[in-house]
Amino acid sequence: GLNVELVKRLNEKFHPHLLITVDCGISCAEEIKYAQSLGIDCIVTDHHAIPEITPDCICIDPKFTDQEYPFNDLCGAGVALKLVQAMESLEVAEKYFDICAIATVADIVSLTDENRVIVHNGLKMLNQGTVPGITALAKACNIRNAIKSGDISFRLGPKINASGRMGNAKRGLDVILEQDPERLERIIKNLLYMNSKRQELCTTIFNESVALIEAEGLQNDSAIVVAKPEWESGVLGIVAVRLTEKYGKPCIVLGGKGEV
């Protein structure tokens, strides 16, 4: 997400004239205002619900109700793709269908309308080897046949996401951008390790949560809230979903400094 400290660091390191957000920013009016105070023009591309106060800049979000755009369920990468199409052409945007297909499936938006077109064509590209890192990751995940949407959901996507959940999202980016086979091998080994650690961490926190809930009788509450300062915030959403499935009621899991 966008925050003032991040904007400050970006400005000090790169001195940018333009900041384009992807999959975030629509609720960051103050952060955008701060960026503008540094002389940075801003464009927000997001797909989340529209808040009461929006940034005072160009905002591209299919959830705005006062627009004629016919489809409101693009994922964050899909909205960024539409910006590419608007600034260049559909032919240029089509070059990125492969990456956008990964994001569209992994973000669990509906595979209808434009999303279906993006994923259908993106999978064709991925199976032609357009992203070497995904080809290599699929091989490491024992995907022998053509990559399907289910493979992204349950096998590739979690590995790419694991690095971000464990504190270093750059590895997820590296596997998309890297072309060198030897470097890719090292990156993928790291992703698989991170995913294994994520799974272990989720299981540990889930078991600790269940023990806490049962000991305190929280399973009888209309909603369940559990917290421990040492819990890693990057995996708490997954744990909360598993608890919700187990107890059949809303569950909130907090860790660190009250992070969800």
Residue, then its C-alpha position, 0 to 999 in steps of 0.5 A: g500500500l501507499n504510505v508517506e514514508l514510502v513516498k518520502r523514500l521514493n522521492e529521495k532515491f529517484h526524484p520522480h516526476l510521476l507516481i502511478t499506483v497499481d491496486c492501491g491508492i484510492s483511499c490514500a488522499e493524504e498520501i497522494k497530497y504529500a506526494q504532490s507537495l513534493g512536486i510529483d504528479c500522481i495517477v491512481t489505478d485501483h479496483h477497490a471500493i470508492p471511499e468517501i474522500t478520494p485523492d485529488c488526482i486522476c483516479i482510474d477505478p471501475k468501482f466509480t458509479d458515475q462512469e459509463y465503463p461497462f465492467n467493474d470487476l477488473c483486478g488491480a493489474g487489469v485496471a493498470l492494463k486498461l491504462v496501458q491500452a488507453m495511453e498506447s493501444l490494445e495491441v500494446a496492452e495485449k503484450y501483457f495479457d500473460i502477466c495480467a492473467i496471473a494477477t486476475v486468477a490469483d486475485i479471485v475476481s470473476l472470470t467473466d467479461e474482460n477478465r475471461v478474455i484476458v485469462h484465456n489469451g494470457l494462458k495461451m501466452l504463458n503456455q508458449g513460454t512468454v514468461p520464462g520464470i513462470t515456465a520454470l516455476a510450473k516445472a518446479c511445481n510438477i505442472r507437466n501439461a498446459i498451465k490452467s487457471g486452477d494451477i495459478s490459483f492453487r500452485l503458482g500464485p501461492k508461491i509468488n505471493a509467499s515472498g510478500r507474506m514473508g516480508n520480501a515481495k521482490r522475489g515475486l517480482d523477480v520471478i516475473l522479470e528475470q530471464d537468466p536460467e541460473r538466476l531463475e533457479r535460485i529465485i524459485k528455490n527461494l520462493l519454494y522455501m518461503n512458501s514452505k515456511r509460510q505454510e508452517l507459520c500458518t499452521t502454527i498460528f492457526n493451532e495457537s489460535v484454536a487453543l486460545i479460542e477453546a481455552e477462553g470459550l471464544q467459540n461461543d461469541s458471535a464474532i471471534v477476535v484473537a491476538k498475539p504480538e509475535w504473530e506475523s501479520g503477513v499470514l494472518g488473513i489466511v489464518a482468519v479464513r481458516l478459523t472462519e471456516k472452522y467456526g462458521k462465524p467472523c474471525i479477526v486475527l491480530g498480530g504485531k502492533g494490532e495488524v490484521 
